[in-house]
């Protein structure tokens, strides 16, 4: 069972209680403003009794079960995931462009009559060649900004990781 973006070490009996407290912290924004002497109330799963945790106890449970909880770590992982996704999209787009380029050369060298009939009456090979060429050119023009975004996200994720480690 995954603990989401948080690391989970061995915390046998405390895991369920810490999960409940973590859920309460993350779903109720007012819990972020609580200070030292205030208390967080969590529900035990087996019984319907309320268990009151001091903020210091909560910090000890959280640091024991998941290590340091940092919103910058979560944000850095999301930026890194976006960078990986953008590289995959870029790879797929380049693959589609490569297939289009190969098909363009094969069709323009063979010039099958079926293709002209699919485009409609009065279509010439120069028109098909021009439209296909411009379509590939426009697709290439869309891939370059995607490559820049992927590179930017990758560098940003690396910078966030260096700041978190420092």
DRENROSE-832752 format. One record per atom (N, C-alpha, C): residue number from 1; residue in one letter; atom name; x, y, z. Coordinates in Angstrom, 1 decimal, m for minus. Example, Ala and Ser with C-alpha at 12.3 -4.5 7.8 and 13.67 -1.06 7.14 Angstrom:
residues 2
  seq  type  atom       x       y       z
    1     A     N    13.2    m5.7     7.8
    1     A    CA    12.3    m4.5     7.8
    1     A     C    13.2    m3.3     7.8
    2     S     N    12.8    m2.2     7.1
    2     S    CA    13.7    m1.1     7.1
    2     S     C    12.9     0.0     7.9
END
This chain:
residues 166
  seq  type  atom       x       y       z
    1     X     N     0.8    m1.2     0.0
    1     X    CA     0.0     0.0     0.0
    1     X     C     0.9     1.2     0.0
    2     X     N     0.6     2.1    m0.9
    2     X    CA     1.5     3.3    m1.1
    2     X     C     1.1     4.4    m0.1
    3     X     N     2.0     5.2     0.4
    3     X    CA     1.7     6.3     1.2
    3     X     C     1.7     7.6     0.5
    4     X     N     1.5     7.6    m0.8
    4     X    CA     1.4     8.8    m1.6
    4     X     C     2.8     9.3    m1.8
    5     X     N     2.9    10.7    m1.8
    5     X    CA     4.2    11.3    m2.0
    5     X     C     5.1    11.3    m0.8
    6     X     N     4.6    10.7     0.3
    6     X    CA     5.4    10.7     1.5
    6     X     C     6.1     9.4     1.7
    7     X     N     7.3     9.4     2.2
    7     X    CA     8.0     8.2     2.5
    7     X     C     7.4     7.5     3.7
    8     X     N     7.3     6.2     3.7
    8     X    CA     6.8     5.5     4.8
    8     X     C     7.8     4.5     5.3
    9     X     N     8.3     4.7     6.6
    9     X    CA     9.2     3.8     7.2
    9     X     C     8.3     2.8     8.0
   10     X     N     9.0     2.0     8.8
   10     X    CA     8.2     1.1     9.6
   10     X     C     7.6     1.8    10.8
   11     X     N     6.3     1.9    10.9
   11     X    CA     5.6     2.5    12.0
   11     X     C     4.3     1.7    12.2
   12     X     N     4.5     0.5    12.9
   12     X    CA     3.4    m0.5    13.0
   12     X     C     2.1     0.1    13.5
   13     X     N     1.9     0.3    14.8
   13     X    CA     0.6     0.7    15.3
   13     X     C     0.3     2.2    15.0
   14     X     N     1.3     3.0    14.8
   14     X    CA     1.1     4.4    14.6
   14     X     C     0.6     4.8    13.2
   15     X     N     0.8     3.9    12.3
   15     X    CA     0.5     4.2    10.9
   15     X     C    m0.9     4.7    10.7
   16     X     N    m1.9     4.0    11.2
   16     X    CA    m3.3     4.4    11.0
   16     X     C    m3.7     5.7    11.6
   17     X     N    m3.2     5.9    12.9
   17     X    CA    m3.4     7.1    13.6
   17     X     C    m2.7     8.3    12.8
   18     X     N    m1.5     8.1    12.3
   18     X    CA    m0.8     9.1    11.6
   18     X     C    m1.5     9.4    10.3
   19     X     N    m2.1     8.4     9.6
   19     X    CA    m2.8     8.6     8.4
   19     X     C    m4.0     9.5     8.6
   20     X     N    m4.7     9.2     9.7
   20     X    CA    m5.9    10.1    10.0
   20     X     C    m5.5    11.5    10.3
   21     X     N    m4.4    11.7    11.1
   21     X    CA    m4.0    13.0    11.4
   21     X     C    m3.4    13.7    10.2
   22     X     N    m2.8    13.0     9.3
   22     X    CA    m2.3    13.6     8.1
   22     X     C    m3.4    14.1     7.2
   23     X     N    m4.5    13.3     7.1
   23     X    CA    m5.7    13.6     6.4
   23     X     C    m6.3    14.9     6.9
   24     X     N    m6.4    15.0     8.3
   24     X    CA    m7.0    16.1     8.9
   24     X     C    m6.1    17.4     8.6
   25     X     N    m4.8    17.3     8.7
   25     X    CA    m3.9    18.4     8.4
   25     X     C    m4.1    18.9     7.0
   26     X     N    m4.1    18.0     6.1
   26     X    CA    m4.1    18.4     4.7
   26     X     C    m5.5    18.8     4.2
   27     X     N    m6.6    18.4     4.8
   27     X    CA    m7.9    18.8     4.4
   27     X     C    m8.5    20.0     5.1
   28     X     N    m7.9    20.4     6.2
   28     X    CA    m8.4    21.5     7.0
   28     X     C    m7.3    22.6     7.0
   29     X     N    m7.5    23.6     6.2
   29     X    CA    m6.4    24.7     6.2
   29     X     C    m6.2    25.4     7.5
   30     X     N    m7.2    25.4     8.4
   30     X    CA    m7.0    26.1     9.7
   30     X     C    m6.0    25.4    10.6
   31     X     N    m5.8    24.1    10.3
   31     X    CA    m4.8    23.3    11.1
   31     X     C    m3.4    23.8    10.9
   32     X     N    m3.1    24.5     9.8
   32     X    CA    m1.8    25.0     9.5
   32     X     C    m1.4    26.1    10.5
   33     X     N    m2.4    26.8    10.9
   33     X    CA    m2.1    28.0    11.8
   33     X     C    m2.0    27.6    13.2
   34     X     N    m2.2    26.4    13.6
   34     X    CA    m2.2    26.0    15.0
   34     X     C    m0.8    26.1    15.5
   35     X     N    m0.6    26.5    16.8
   35     X    CA     0.7    26.6    17.4
   35     X     C     0.9    25.6    18.5
   36     X     N     2.0    25.7    19.2
   36     X    CA     2.5    24.7    20.2
   36     X     C     1.5    24.1    21.1
   37     X     N     0.8    24.9    21.9
   37     X    CA    m0.1    24.4    22.9
   37     X     C    m1.4    23.9    22.4
   38     X     N    m1.8    24.2    21.2
   38     X    CA    m3.1    23.8    20.7
   38     X     C    m3.1    22.4    20.4
   39     X     N    m4.3    21.8    20.2
   39     X    CA    m4.4    20.3    20.0
   39     X     C    m5.1    20.0    18.7
   40     X     N    m4.7    18.9    18.1
   40     X    CA    m5.4    18.4    16.9
   40     X     C    m6.2    17.1    17.3
   41     X     N    m7.4    17.1    16.9
   41     X    CA    m8.3    16.0    17.3
   41     X     C    m8.4    15.0    16.1
   42     X     N    m8.2    13.7    16.3
   42     X    CA    m8.3    12.7    15.3
   42     X     C    m9.2    11.6    15.7
   43     X     N    m9.8    10.9    14.8
   43     X    CA   m10.6     9.8    15.1
   43     X     C    m9.9     8.5    15.0
   44     X     N   m10.0     7.6    15.9
   44     X    CA    m9.5     6.2    15.7
   44     X     C   m10.4     5.4    14.9
   45     X     N    m9.9     4.6    14.0
   45     X    CA   m10.7     3.8    13.1
   45     X     C   m11.5     2.7    13.8
   46     X     N   m10.9     2.0    14.7
   46     X    CA   m11.6     0.9    15.4
   46     X     C   m12.8     1.4    16.3
   47     X     N   m12.5     2.4    17.0
   47     X    CA   m13.5     2.9    18.0
   47     X     C   m13.9     4.3    17.5
   48     X     N   m15.1     4.7    18.0
   48     X    CA   m15.6     6.0    17.6
   48     X     C   m15.2     7.1    18.7
   49     X     N   m14.2     6.7    19.5
   49     X    CA   m13.7     7.7    20.5
   49     X     C   m12.7     8.6    19.9
   50     X     N   m12.7     9.8    20.3
   50     X    CA   m11.8    10.8    19.8
   50     X     C   m10.5    10.8    20.6
   51     X     N    m9.4    10.8    19.9
   51     X    CA    m8.0    10.8    20.5
   51     X     C    m7.5    12.2    20.3
   52     X     N    m7.0    12.9    21.3
   52     X    CA    m6.4    14.2    21.2
   52     X     C    m4.9    14.1    21.1
   53     X     N    m4.3    14.7    20.1
   53     X    CA    m2.9    14.7    19.9
   53     X     C    m2.4    16.1    20.1
   54     X     N    m1.3    16.2    20.9
   54     X    CA    m0.7    17.5    21.0
   54     X     C     0.1    17.7    19.7
   55     X     N     0.4    18.9    19.3
   55     X    CA     1.1    19.2    18.1
   55     X     C     2.5    18.6    18.1
   56     X     N     3.1    18.6    19.2
   56     X    CA     4.4    17.9    19.4
   56     X     C     4.4    16.4    19.1
   57     X     N     3.3    15.8    19.7
   57     X    CA     3.2    14.3    19.4
   57     X     C     2.9    14.1    17.9
   58     X     N     2.1    14.9    17.3
   58     X    CA     1.8    14.8    15.9
   58     X     C     3.1    14.9    15.1
   59     X     N     4.0    15.9    15.4
   59     X    CA     5.2    16.0    14.7
   59     X     C     6.1    14.8    14.9
   60     X     N     6.1    14.2    16.1
   60     X    CA     7.0    13.1    16.3
   60     X     C     6.5    11.9    15.5
   61     X     N     5.1    11.7    15.5
   61     X    CA     4.6    10.6    14.7
   61     X     C     4.9    10.8    13.2
   62     X     N     4.7    12.0    12.7
   62     X    CA     4.9    12.2    11.3
   62     X     C     6.4    12.1    10.9
   63     X     N     7.3    12.6    11.8
   63     X    CA     8.7    12.5    11.4
   63     X     C     9.1    11.0    11.5
   64     X     N     8.5    10.2    12.4
   64     X    CA     8.9     8.8    12.6
   64     X     C     8.4     8.0    11.4
   65     X     N     7.1     8.3    10.9
   65     X    CA     6.5     7.4     9.9
   65     X     C     6.9     7.9     8.5
   66     X     N     7.0     9.1     8.2
   66     X    CA     7.2     9.6     6.9
   66     X     C     8.5    10.4     6.7
   67     X     N     9.2    10.7     7.7
   67     X    CA    10.3    11.6     7.5
   67     X     C     9.9    13.0     7.5
   68     X     N    10.7    13.9     7.0
   68     X    CA    10.3    15.3     7.0
   68     X     C     9.2    15.5     6.0
   69     X     N     8.1    16.2     6.4
   69     X    CA     7.0    16.6     5.4
   69     X     C     7.3    18.0     5.0
   70     X     N     7.5    18.2     3.7
   70     X    CA     7.7    19.5     3.2
   70     X     C     6.9    19.8     1.9
   71     X     N     6.2    20.9     1.9
   71     X    CA     5.3    21.1     0.7
   71     X     C     6.2    21.4    m0.5
   72     X     N     7.4    21.9    m0.3
   72     X    CA     8.3    22.1    m1.4
   72     X     C     8.8    20.7    m2.1
   73     X     N     8.9    19.7    m1.2
   73     X    CA     9.2    18.4    m1.8
   73     X     C     8.0    17.8    m2.6
   74     X     N     6.8    18.0    m2.2
   74     X    CA     5.6    17.6    m3.0
   74     X     C     5.6    18.4    m4.3
   75     X     N     5.8    19.7    m4.2
   75     X    CA     5.7    20.6    m5.4
   75     X     C     6.8    20.2    m6.3
   76     X     N     8.0    19.9    m5.8
   76     X    CA     9.1    19.5    m6.7
   76     X     C     8.8    18.2    m7.4
   77     X     N     8.2    17.2    m6.7
   77     X    CA     7.8    16.0    m7.4
   77     X     C     6.8    16.2    m8.4
   78     X     N     5.9    17.1    m8.2
   78     X    CA     4.9    17.4    m9.2
   78     X     C     5.5    18.1   m10.5
   79     X     N     6.4    19.0   m10.2
   79     X    CA     7.1    19.6   m11.4
   79     X     C     7.9    18.6   m12.1
   80     X     N     8.6    17.7   m11.4
   80     X    CA     9.4    16.7   m12.1
   80     X     C     8.5    15.8   m12.9
   81     X     N     7.3    15.4   m12.3
   81     X    CA     6.3    14.6   m13.0
   81     X     C     5.8    15.3   m14.3
   82     X     N     5.6    16.6   m14.2
   82     X    CA     5.2    17.3   m15.4
   82     X     C     6.3    17.3   m16.4
   83     X     N     7.5    17.5   m16.0
   83     X    CA     8.7    17.4   m16.9
   83     X     C     8.8    16.1   m17.6
   84     X     N     8.6    15.0   m16.9
   84     X    CA     8.7    13.7   m17.5
   84     X     C     7.6    13.5   m18.5
   85     X     N     6.4    13.9   m18.1
   85     X    CA     5.2    13.8   m19.0
   85     X     C     5.4    14.6   m20.3
   86     X     N     6.0    15.8   m20.1
   86     X    CA     6.2    16.6   m21.4
   86     X     C     7.3    16.0   m22.3
   87     X     N     8.3    15.3   m21.7
   87     X    CA     9.3    14.7   m22.5
   87     X     C     8.7    13.5   m23.2
   88     X     N     7.7    12.8   m22.6
   88     X    CA     7.1    11.7   m23.3
   88     X     C     6.2    12.2   m24.4
   89     X     N     5.5    13.3   m24.2
   89     X    CA     4.7    13.9   m25.2
   89     X     C     5.5    14.3   m26.4
   90     X     N     6.7    14.9   m26.1
   90     X    CA     7.6    15.3   m27.1
   90     X     C     8.1    14.1   m27.9
   91     X     N     8.4    13.1   m27.2
   91     X    CA     8.9    11.9   m27.9
   91     X     C     7.8    11.3   m28.9
   92     X     N     6.6    11.3   m28.4
   92     X    CA     5.5    10.8   m29.3
   92     X     C     5.3    11.8   m30.5
   93     X     N     5.3    13.1   m30.2
   93     X    CA     5.2    14.0   m31.3
   93     X     C     6.3    13.9   m32.4
   94     X     N     7.5    13.7   m31.9
   94     X    CA     8.6    13.5   m32.9
   94     X     C     8.4    12.2   m33.6
   95     X     N     7.9    11.2   m33.0
   95     X    CA     7.6     9.9   m33.7
   95     X     C     6.5    10.1   m34.7
   96     X     N     5.5    10.8   m34.4
   96     X    CA     4.4    11.1   m35.4
   96     X     C     5.0    11.9   m36.6
   97     X     N     5.9    12.9   m36.3
   97     X    CA     6.5    13.6   m37.4
   97     X     C     7.4    12.8   m38.2
   98     X     N     8.1    11.9   m37.6
   98     X    CA     9.0    11.0   m38.4
   98     X     C     8.1    10.1   m39.3
   99     X     N     7.0     9.5   m38.8
   99     X    CA     6.2     8.7   m39.6
   99     X     C     5.6     9.5   m40.7
  100     X     N     5.1    10.7   m40.5
  100     X    CA     4.6    11.6   m41.5
  100     X     C     5.6    11.9   m42.6
  101     X     N     6.8    12.1   m42.2
  101     X    CA     7.9    12.5   m43.2
  101     X     C     8.2    11.3   m44.1
  102     X     N     8.2    10.1   m43.4
  102     X    CA     8.5     8.8   m44.2
  102     X     C     7.3     8.6   m45.2
  103     X     N     6.1     8.7   m44.7
  103     X    CA     4.9     8.5   m45.6
  103     X     C     4.9     9.6   m46.7
  104     X     N     5.2    10.8   m46.4
  104     X    CA     5.3    11.9   m47.4
  104     X     C     6.2    11.5   m48.5
  105     X     N     7.4    11.0   m48.2
  105     X    CA     8.4    10.6   m49.2
  105     X     C     7.9     9.4   m50.0
  106     X     N     7.3     8.4   m49.3
  106     X    CA     6.8     7.2   m50.0
  106     X     C     5.7     7.5   m50.9
  107     X     N     4.7     8.3   m50.5
  107     X    CA     3.5     8.7   m51.3
  107     X     C     4.0     9.6   m52.5
  108     X     N     4.8    10.5   m52.2
  108     X    CA     5.2    11.4   m53.3
  108     X     C     6.1    10.7   m54.4
  109     X     N     6.8     9.7   m54.0
  109     X    CA     7.5     8.9   m55.0
  109     X     C     6.7     7.9   m55.8
  110     X     N     5.7     7.4   m55.1
  110     X    CA     4.8     6.4   m55.7
  110     X     C     3.6     7.0   m56.4
  111     X     N     3.1     8.1   m55.9
  111     X    CA     1.9     8.8   m56.4
  111     X     C     0.7     7.9   m56.8
  112     X     N     0.1     7.2   m55.8
  112     X    CA    m1.0     6.3   m56.1
  112     X     C    m2.2     7.1   m56.5
  113     X     N    m3.0     6.5   m57.4
  113     X    CA    m4.2     7.2   m57.9
  113     X     C    m5.3     7.2   m56.8
  114     X     N    m5.2     6.2   m55.9
  114     X    CA    m6.3     6.1   m54.9
  114     X     C    m6.2     7.4   m54.0
  115     X     N    m5.0     7.9   m53.7
  115     X    CA    m4.9     9.1   m52.9
  115     X     C    m5.6    10.3   m53.5
  116     X     N    m5.5    10.5   m54.8
  116     X    CA    m6.1    11.6   m55.4
  116     X     C    m7.6    11.5   m55.4
  117     X     N    m8.1    10.2   m55.5
  117     X    CA    m9.6    10.0   m55.5
  117     X     C   m10.1    10.3   m54.1
  118     X     N    m9.3    10.0   m53.1
  118     X    CA    m9.7    10.2   m51.7
  118     X     C    m9.8    11.7   m51.4
  119     X     N    m9.0    12.5   m52.0
  119     X    CA    m9.0    14.0   m51.8
  119     X     C   m10.1    14.7   m52.5
  120     X     N   m10.7    14.0   m53.5
  120     X    CA   m11.8    14.6   m54.2
  120     X     C   m11.5    14.9   m55.7
  121     X     N   m12.5    15.3   m56.4
  121     X    CA   m12.3    15.6   m57.9
  121     X     C   m11.5    16.9   m58.1
  122     X     N   m10.7    16.9   m59.1
  122     X    CA    m9.9    18.1   m59.4
  122     X     C    m8.7    18.3   m58.6
  123     X     N    m8.3    17.3   m57.8
  123     X    CA    m7.1    17.5   m56.9
  123     X     C    m5.9    17.1   m57.7
  124     X     N    m4.9    18.0   m57.6
  124     X    CA    m3.6    17.7   m58.3
  124     X     C    m2.5    17.3   m57.3
  125     X     N    m1.5    16.7   m57.9
  125     X    CA    m0.4    16.2   m57.0
  125     X     C     0.4    17.4   m56.4
  126     X     N     0.4    18.5   m57.1
  126     X    CA     1.1    19.6   m56.5
  126     X     C     0.3    20.2   m55.3
  127     X     N    m1.0    20.2   m55.4
  127     X    CA    m1.8    20.6   m54.3
  127     X     C    m1.7    19.7   m53.1
  128     X     N    m1.7    18.4   m53.3
  128     X    CA    m1.5    17.4   m52.2
  128     X     C    m0.1    17.6   m51.6
  129     X     N     0.9    17.8   m52.4
  129     X    CA     2.3    18.0   m51.9
  129     X     C     2.4    19.2   m51.1
  130     X     N     1.8    20.3   m51.5
  130     X    CA     1.8    21.6   m50.8
  130     X     C     1.1    21.5   m49.5
  131     X     N    m0.1    20.9   m49.5
  131     X    CA    m0.9    20.8   m48.2
  131     X     C    m0.2    19.9   m47.2
  132     X     N     0.3    18.8   m47.7
  132     X    CA     1.0    17.9   m46.8
  132     X     C     2.3    18.5   m46.2
  133     X     N     3.0    19.2   m47.1
  133     X    CA     4.3    19.8   m46.6
  133     X     C     4.0    20.9   m45.6
  134     X     N     3.0    21.7   m45.8
  134     X    CA     2.6    22.7   m44.8
  134     X     C     2.1    22.1   m43.5
  135     X     N     1.4    21.0   m43.6
  135     X    CA     0.9    20.3   m42.4
  135     X     C     2.1    19.9   m41.5
  136     X     N     3.1    19.3   m42.2
  136     X    CA     4.3    18.8   m41.4
  136     X     C     5.0    20.0   m40.8
  137     X     N     5.1    21.1   m41.6
  137     X    CA     5.8    22.3   m41.1
  137     X     C     5.1    22.9   m39.9
  138     X     N     3.7    22.9   m39.9
  138     X    CA     3.0    23.5   m38.8
  138     X     C     3.1    22.5   m37.6
  139     X     N     3.2    21.2   m37.8
  139     X    CA     3.4    20.3   m36.7
  139     X     C     4.8    20.5   m36.1
  140     X     N     5.8    20.7   m36.9
  140     X    CA     7.1    21.0   m36.4
  140     X     C     7.2    22.3   m35.6
  141     X     N     6.4    23.3   m36.1
  141     X    CA     6.4    24.6   m35.4
  141     X     C     5.7    24.4   m34.0
  142     X     N     4.8    23.4   m33.8
  142     X    CA     4.2    23.2   m32.5
  142     X     C     5.1    22.4   m31.6
  143     X     N     6.0    21.6   m32.2
  143     X    CA     6.9    20.7   m31.4
  143     X     C     8.0    21.6   m30.7
  144     X     N     8.5    22.6   m31.3
  144     X    CA     9.6    23.4   m30.8
  144     X     C     9.2    24.1   m29.4
  145     X     N     8.0    24.7   m29.3
  145     X    CA     7.6    25.3   m28.0
  145     X     C     7.4    24.2   m27.0
  146     X     N     6.9    23.0   m27.4
  146     X    CA     6.8    21.9   m26.5
  146     X     C     8.2    21.5   m25.9
  147     X     N     9.2    21.4   m26.8
  147     X    CA    10.5    21.1   m26.4
  147     X     C    11.1    22.1   m25.4
  148     X     N    10.8    23.4   m25.6
  148     X    CA    11.3    24.4   m24.7
  148     X     C    10.6    24.3   m23.3
  149     X     N     9.3    24.0   m23.3
  149     X    CA     8.5    23.8   m22.1
  149     X     C     9.1    22.6   m21.3
  150     X     N     9.4    21.5   m22.0
  150     X    CA     9.9    20.3   m21.4
  150     X     C    11.3    20.6   m20.8
  151     X     N    12.1    21.3   m21.5
  151     X    CA    13.4    21.7   m21.0
  151     X     C    13.3    22.6   m19.8
  152     X     N    12.4    23.6   m19.9
  152     X    CA    12.2    24.5   m18.7
  152     X     C    11.7    23.8   m17.5
  153     X     N    10.8    22.9   m17.6
  153     X    CA    10.3    22.1   m16.5
  153     X     C    11.4    21.2   m15.9
  154     X     N    12.2    20.7   m16.7
  154     X    CA    13.3    19.8   m16.2
  154     X     C    14.3    20.7   m15.4
  155     X     N    14.7    21.8   m16.0
  155     X    CA    15.6    22.7   m15.2
  155     X     C    15.0    23.2   m14.0
  156     X     N    13.7    23.5   m14.0
  156     X    CA    13.1    24.1   m12.8
  156     X     C    13.0    23.0   m11.7
  157     X     N    12.7    21.7   m12.1
  157     X    CA    12.6    20.6   m11.1
  157     X     C    14.0    20.4   m10.5
  158     X     N    15.1    20.5   m11.3
  158     X    CA    16.4    20.3   m10.8
  158     X     C    16.8    21.4    m9.8
  159     X     N    16.4    22.7   m10.2
  159     X    CA    16.6    23.8    m9.3
  159     X     C    15.9    23.6    m7.9
  160     X     N    14.6    23.2    m8.0
  160     X    CA    13.9    23.0    m6.8
  160     X     C    14.5    21.9    m5.9
  161     X     N    15.0    20.8    m6.5
  161     X    CA    15.7    19.7    m5.8
  161     X     C    17.0    20.2    m5.1
  162     X     N    17.7    21.1    m5.8
  162     X    CA    19.0    21.6    m5.2
  162     X     C    18.6    22.5    m4.0
  163     X     N    17.6    23.3    m4.1
  163     X    CA    17.2    24.1    m3.0
  163     X     C    16.7    23.3    m1.8
  164     X     N    16.0    22.2    m2.1
  164     X    CA    15.5    21.4    m1.0
  164     X     C    16.6    20.7    m0.3
  165     X     N    17.6    20.3    m1.1
  165     X    CA    18.8    19.6    m0.5
  165     X     C    19.7    20.5     0.3
  166     X     N    19.7    21.8    m0.1
  166     X    CA    20.6    22.7     0.6
  166     X     C    20.1    23.2     1.9
END
